Amino acid sequence: MRDYDEVTAFLGEWGPFQCLIFFLLSASIIPNGFNGMSVVFLVGTPEHRCRVPDTANLSSAWRNHSVPLRMQDGREVPHNCRRYRLAAIANFSALGLEPGRDVDLEQLEQESCLDGWEFSQDIYLSTIVTEWNLVCEDDWKAPLTVSLFYMGVLVGSFISGQLSDRDWRMLLLALTLPGLLCAALWWFIPESPRWLISQGRFKEAEVIIHRAAKINGIVAPSTIFEPSELQDLSSQEQQSHSILDLLRTRNIRIVTIMSIILWMTIAVGYSGLSLDTPNLHGDAYVNCFLSAVVEVPAYVLAWLLLQHLPRRYSMATALFLGGSVLLFVQLVPPDLFYLSTVLVMVGKFGVTAAFSMVYVYTAELYPTVVRNMGVGVSSMASRLGSILSPYFIYLGAYDRFLPYILMGSLTILTAILTLFLPESFGIPLPDTIDQMLRVKGIKYRQTPSHTRMLKDGEESPTVLKSTAF
């Protein structure tokens, strides 16, 4: 049977049909960006302090000194989670004693925020943190909410119908509803002919290829597949594949494990840096905007690297860049906070470039018969990384630089791991598991069916720029 690239070569590399499919698929991704970044504002934590009830019999002096001070970034700020015991300072106020002059504030007994908190509205009018008081002893619930968000649990909020005029609910509704429009793409995006062929569904593949040729203004051969090819296929029992095939041979098992680690680590870095934007110095909205803008050149760079350079080295370079600058953040002096922001954005640039390339790289590593499952399992691993990422940022409450140290270290280790994956640049896509490229540094038993695999020392084949749809 002829190779798929040979069969569809008459369609050309980049015609109107390929453009149409590309832009339709790209449009389906736009709502993901809305929802992915919305959690930064939905779970925003404003400045807060213990509330002192208006009914408390306190003088203005004692009301202004009802919350102890603590050191933060070299300056004294009101404590977020403690106040002086209200009964004690009310008694001092009734006796006419002045705070600091007549009473040593450092010796006063403290208590938790028994009457709730006062939240600043300078940045956020309303978030789930302010509505449900997810601060102090309950601050761990905020990253848990983000994890649930990434697991899709918040989709249930639209089923329950409990929508009101809260700001964060309207934001979530406005960002989610456009995603429903993507359902219409079901009728416009065809199935992959390459996959249909791997499943023995030649007639359906022929219909789509003829449609592509018509859109491209090309006269397709009357017969796409020779009768002998159809006869050979009908005489063979079609082998069904399951997710277990991703572990069937030693080579595909190692590729799967490495892909899961690669995707999970990249997702931790990407989601973690996105969620960390409100913690950077300056306006949270500006930082979020810069975090999004820096992705545009990252995607352009990734596209150029995929066109001209090997996959392994491109991925490893992007990951090394992203990881190394994150490790340098801890070395920046406190007064050079803008330099810290620049380093974080450069880190986001490198991780984003790697994230965009890993989709193509992973698809090229897996054979056609299990390609969708391979990419799907890897993508599921990235979702797990997104679920874990809020807790990396949560560690910043104990040490401001700890999230950057962990994310930077993991990213660099993953860059090293990437160098052991096989190189797929310029090599035709494998159709069967036996045709897969081999992981570097591992010895295998040679099988006769490896007809399309490269051996060390052989000349690289001509680059095939196939349609691959």
FENVENSUL-V967967 format. One record per residue. RES is the residue in one letter. SS is DSSP state (hx for helix, st for strand, lp for the rest). PSI is psi in radians with two decimals (NA if undefined). D_FIRST is the distance of its C-alpha to the first C-alpha in whole Angstrom. Layout:
RES,SS,PSI,D_FIRST  RES,SS,PSI,D_FIRST
//
This chain:
M,lp,2.44,0  R,lp,2.75,4  D,lp,2.58,7  Y,hx,-0.71,9  D,hx,-0.61,12  E,hx,-0.70,10  V,hx,-0.69,10  T,lp,0.23,13  A,hx,-0.49,15  F,hx,-0.29,17  L,hx,-0.37,19  G,lp,3.04,21  E,lp,-0.69,22  W,lp,1.36,25  G,lp,-3.08,26  P,hx,-0.63,28  F,hx,-0.81,25  Q,hx,-0.69,25  C,hx,-0.75,28  L,hx,-0.84,29  I,hx,-0.70,27  F,hx,-0.83,28  F,hx,-0.54,32  L,hx,-0.75,32  L,hx,-0.67,30  S,hx,-0.69,33  A,hx,-0.56,36  S,hx,-0.27,35  I,hx,-0.36,36  I,hx,-0.83,39  P,hx,-0.48,41  N,hx,-0.67,40  G,hx,-0.71,42  F,hx,-0.92,45  N,hx,-0.61,45  G,hx,-0.68,44  M,hx,-0.30,47  S,hx,-0.50,50  V,hx,-0.40,50  V,hx,-0.65,52  F,hx,-0.51,55  L,hx,-0.60,55  V,lp,0.41,56  G,lp,2.42,58  T,lp,1.83,61  P,lp,2.96,64  E,lp,2.44,67  H,st,2.79,69  R,st,2.87,73  C,st,2.40,75  R,lp,2.40,76  V,lp,2.04,80  P,lp,2.55,81  D,lp,-0.41,84  T,lp,-0.18,86  A,lp,2.29,86  N,lp,1.43,90  L,lp,2.52,89  S,lp,2.89,91  S,hx,-0.60,89  A,hx,-0.80,89  W,hx,-0.56,88  R,hx,-0.65,85  N,hx,-0.34,84  H,lp,0.42,84  S,lp,-0.25,83  V,lp,2.22,79  P,lp,2.79,79  L,st,2.69,78  R,st,2.80,75  M,st,2.29,73  Q,st,2.08,70  D,lp,0.69,69  G,lp,0.16,72  R,st,2.75,74  E,st,2.26,76  V,st,2.74,74  P,st,2.49,75  H,lp,2.45,74  N,lp,-0.46,71  C,lp,0.05,71  R,st,2.67,75  R,st,2.84,78  Y,st,2.56,82  R,lp,2.12,83  L,hx,-0.66,85  A,hx,-0.62,88  A,hx,-0.82,89  I,hx,-0.47,89  A,hx,-0.64,90  N,hx,-0.74,93  F,hx,-0.68,93  S,hx,-0.70,93  A,hx,-0.52,96  L,lp,-0.08,98  G,lp,0.28,98  L,lp,2.56,96  E,lp,2.40,94  P,st,2.39,90  G,lp,-0.60,90  R,lp,-0.92,94  D,lp,-0.37,95  V,st,2.26,92  D,lp,1.91,90  L,hx,-0.52,87  E,hx,-0.32,85  Q,hx,-0.06,87  L,lp,2.55,86  E,lp,2.50,84  Q,st,2.85,81  E,st,2.92,79  S,st,3.08,75  C,lp,1.41,74  L,lp,-0.39,76  D,lp,0.33,76  G,lp,-2.80,73  W,st,2.73,72  E,st,2.14,72  F,st,2.37,69  S,lp,2.45,69  Q,lp,0.38,68  D,lp,-0.58,67  I,lp,-0.87,64  Y,lp,2.31,62  L,lp,-0.69,64  S,lp,2.32,63  T,lp,3.02,60  I,hx,-0.40,59  V,hx,-0.77,61  T,hx,-0.56,64  E,hx,-0.66,64  W,hx,0.18,63  N,lp,0.91,65  L,lp,1.07,62  V,lp,2.97,64  C,hx,-2.07,66  E,hx,-0.40,66  D,hx,0.28,63  D,lp,-0.34,61  W,hx,-0.32,58  K,hx,-0.40,57  A,hx,-0.92,56  P,hx,-0.52,53  L,hx,-0.69,53  T,hx,-0.70,52  V,hx,-0.72,50  S,hx,-0.74,48  L,hx,-0.63,48  F,hx,-0.80,47  Y,hx,-0.40,44  M,lp,-0.07,43  G,lp,0.19,44  V,hx,-0.58,47  L,hx,-0.15,49  V,hx,-0.51,47  G,hx,-0.32,49  S,hx,-0.44,52  F,hx,-0.38,50  I,hx,-0.65,50  S,hx,-0.47,54  G,lp,0.20,55  Q,lp,1.05,58  L,lp,2.45,58  S,lp,-2.85,61  D,lp,0.37,62  R,lp,2.54,62  D,hx,-0.82,60  W,hx,-0.52,57  R,hx,-0.72,56  M,hx,-0.64,56  L,hx,-0.80,54  L,hx,-0.71,51  L,hx,-0.78,51  A,hx,-0.57,51  L,hx,-0.40,48  T,hx,-0.64,46  L,hx,-0.68,46  P,hx,-0.43,44  G,hx,-0.40,41  L,hx,-0.46,41  L,hx,-0.42,40  C,hx,-0.28,37  A,hx,-0.50,36  A,hx,-0.34,36  L,hx,-0.27,33  W,hx,-0.61,31  W,hx,-0.06,31  F,lp,-0.45,30  I,lp,2.04,27  P,lp,2.92,24  E,lp,2.74,21  S,lp,2.09,18  P,hx,-0.62,15  R,hx,-0.74,13  W,hx,-0.71,15  L,hx,-0.69,15  I,hx,-0.73,11  S,hx,-0.40,12  Q,lp,0.06,14  G,lp,0.23,12  R,lp,1.21,14  F,hx,-0.71,12  K,hx,-0.76,15  E,hx,-0.68,17  A,hx,-0.69,15  E,hx,-0.72,15  V,hx,-0.78,19  I,hx,-0.69,19  I,hx,-0.71,17  H,hx,-0.68,19  R,hx,-0.72,22  A,hx,-0.73,22  A,hx,-0.70,21  K,hx,-0.76,25  I,hx,-0.63,27  N,lp,-0.07,26  G,lp,0.57,27  I,lp,2.42,24  V,lp,1.98,23  A,lp,2.64,19  P,lp,2.53,17  S,lp,-0.55,18  T,lp,1.98,14  I,lp,-0.80,12  F,lp,2.29,9  E,lp,2.57,9  P,hx,-0.57,11  S,hx,-0.61,9  E,hx,-0.71,6  L,hx,-0.66,9  Q,hx,-0.71,10  D,hx,-0.68,8  L,hx,-0.74,9  S,hx,-0.45,12  S,lp,-0.16,13  Q,lp,2.44,12  E,lp,2.14,15  Q,lp,2.24,15  Q,lp,2.18,16  S,lp,2.62,19  H,lp,2.55,20  S,lp,3.12,24  I,hx,-0.38,26  L,hx,-0.36,27  D,hx,-0.30,23  L,hx,-0.13,25  L,hx,0.18,27  R,lp,-0.85,25  T,lp,2.84,24  R,hx,-0.70,27  N,hx,-0.88,25  I,hx,-0.49,24  R,hx,-0.76,28  I,hx,-0.72,29  V,hx,-0.74,27  T,hx,-0.82,28  I,hx,-0.77,32  M,hx,-0.66,32  S,hx,-0.71,31  I,hx,-0.80,33  I,hx,-0.75,36  L,hx,-0.87,35  W,hx,-0.74,35  M,hx,-0.77,38  T,hx,-0.74,40  I,hx,-0.71,39  A,hx,-0.66,40  V,hx,-0.80,43  G,hx,-0.79,44  Y,hx,-0.90,43  S,hx,-0.68,44  G,hx,-0.78,47  L,hx,-0.57,48  S,hx,-0.74,48  L,hx,-0.37,50  D,hx,-0.11,53  T,hx,-0.65,53  P,hx,-0.35,57  N,hx,-0.16,58  L,lp,2.78,58  H,lp,2.42,61  G,lp,-2.99,62  D,lp,2.29,61  A,hx,-0.63,58  Y,hx,-0.69,57  V,hx,-0.75,56  N,hx,-0.71,55  C,hx,-0.68,52  F,hx,-0.78,52  L,hx,-0.66,51  S,hx,-0.57,49  A,hx,-0.71,47  V,hx,-0.64,47  V,hx,-0.29,46  E,hx,-0.47,43  V,hx,-0.95,42  P,hx,-0.48,42  A,hx,-0.73,40  Y,hx,-0.67,37  V,hx,-0.79,38  L,hx,-0.75,38  A,hx,-0.72,35  W,hx,-0.73,33  L,hx,-0.71,34  L,hx,-0.71,33  L,hx,-0.49,29  Q,hx,-0.55,29  H,hx,-0.30,30  L,lp,2.75,31  P,lp,2.60,29  R,hx,-0.83,29  R,hx,-0.84,31  Y,hx,-0.59,34  S,hx,-0.81,34  M,hx,-0.82,34  A,hx,-0.71,37  T,hx,-0.79,39  A,hx,-0.72,39  L,hx,-0.69,40  F,hx,-0.73,43  L,hx,-0.88,44  G,hx,-0.73,45  G,hx,-0.70,46  S,hx,-0.72,48  V,hx,-0.53,50  L,hx,-0.60,51  L,hx,-0.44,52  F,hx,-0.26,55  V,hx,-0.67,56  Q,hx,-0.29,58  L,hx,-0.12,60  V,lp,2.28,61  P,lp,2.59,65  P,lp,-0.56,66  D,lp,-0.21,67  L,lp,0.96,64  F,hx,-0.49,62  Y,hx,-0.56,60  L,hx,-0.66,59  S,hx,-0.73,57  T,hx,-0.72,56  V,hx,-0.76,54  L,hx,-0.72,53  V,hx,-0.70,51  M,hx,-0.64,50  V,hx,-0.68,48  G,hx,-0.75,47  K,hx,-0.63,45  F,hx,-0.86,44  G,hx,-0.76,42  V,hx,-0.68,41  T,hx,-0.74,40  A,hx,-0.74,38  A,hx,-0.68,36  F,hx,-0.70,35  S,hx,-0.53,34  M,hx,-0.47,31  V,hx,-0.46,31  Y,hx,-0.85,29  V,hx,-0.77,26  Y,hx,-0.82,26  T,hx,-0.71,26  A,hx,-0.58,23  E,hx,-0.44,21  L,hx,-0.63,22  Y,lp,2.57,20  P,lp,2.86,17  T,hx,-0.68,15  V,hx,-0.40,16  V,hx,0.30,19  R,hx,-0.82,20  N,hx,-0.71,23  M,hx,-0.70,24  G,hx,-0.83,25  V,hx,-0.62,26  G,hx,-0.77,28  V,hx,-0.71,30  S,hx,-0.73,31  S,hx,-0.64,32  M,hx,-0.65,34  A,hx,-0.64,35  S,hx,-0.60,37  R,hx,-0.66,38  L,hx,-0.68,40  G,hx,-0.68,41  S,hx,-0.64,43  I,hx,-0.63,45  L,hx,-0.43,46  S,hx,-0.65,47  P,hx,-0.53,50  Y,hx,-0.42,52  F,hx,-0.77,51  I,hx,-0.60,53  Y,hx,-0.52,56  L,hx,-0.32,56  G,hx,-0.30,58  A,hx,-0.39,61  Y,lp,-0.63,62  D,lp,2.08,61  R,lp,-0.57,60  F,lp,-0.11,57  L,hx,-0.74,56  P,hx,-0.71,53  Y,hx,-0.66,52  I,hx,-0.79,52  L,hx,-0.83,50  M,hx,-0.70,47  G,hx,-0.74,48  S,hx,-0.79,47  L,hx,-0.67,44  T,hx,-0.72,43  I,hx,-0.73,43  L,hx,-0.67,42  T,hx,-0.60,39  A,hx,-0.71,39  I,hx,-0.73,39  L,hx,-0.64,36  T,hx,-0.55,34  L,lp,-0.29,34  F,lp,-0.16,32  L,lp,2.69,29  P,lp,2.69,26  E,lp,2.19,26  S,lp,0.00,23  F,lp,2.21,24  G,lp,0.21,22  I,lp,2.35,19  P,lp,2.58,15  L,lp,2.36,15  P,lp,2.54,14  D,lp,-0.53,12  T,lp,2.89,13  I,hx,-0.61,17  D,hx,-0.39,16  Q,hx,0.01,15  M,lp,2.61,18  L,lp,2.65,21  R,lp,2.50,24  V,lp,2.44,27  K,lp,2.48,30  G,lp,0.15,32  I,lp,2.30,31  K,lp,2.43,30  Y,lp,2.80,27  R,lp,2.21,26  Q,lp,2.32,23  T,lp,2.59,20  P,lp,-0.42,17  S,lp,-0.07,14  H,lp,1.27,16  T,lp,-0.33,13  R,lp,0.13,14  M,lp,2.57,17  L,lp,2.45,20  K,lp,2.75,23  D,lp,2.27,27  G,lp,-0.22,28  E,lp,2.71,24  E,lp,2.43,24  S,lp,2.43,23  P,lp,2.93,20  T,lp,2.43,20  V,lp,2.23,21  L,lp,1.94,18  K,lp,1.34,20  S,lp,2.86,18  T,lp,-0.65,19  A,lp,0.56,18  F,lp,NA,19
//
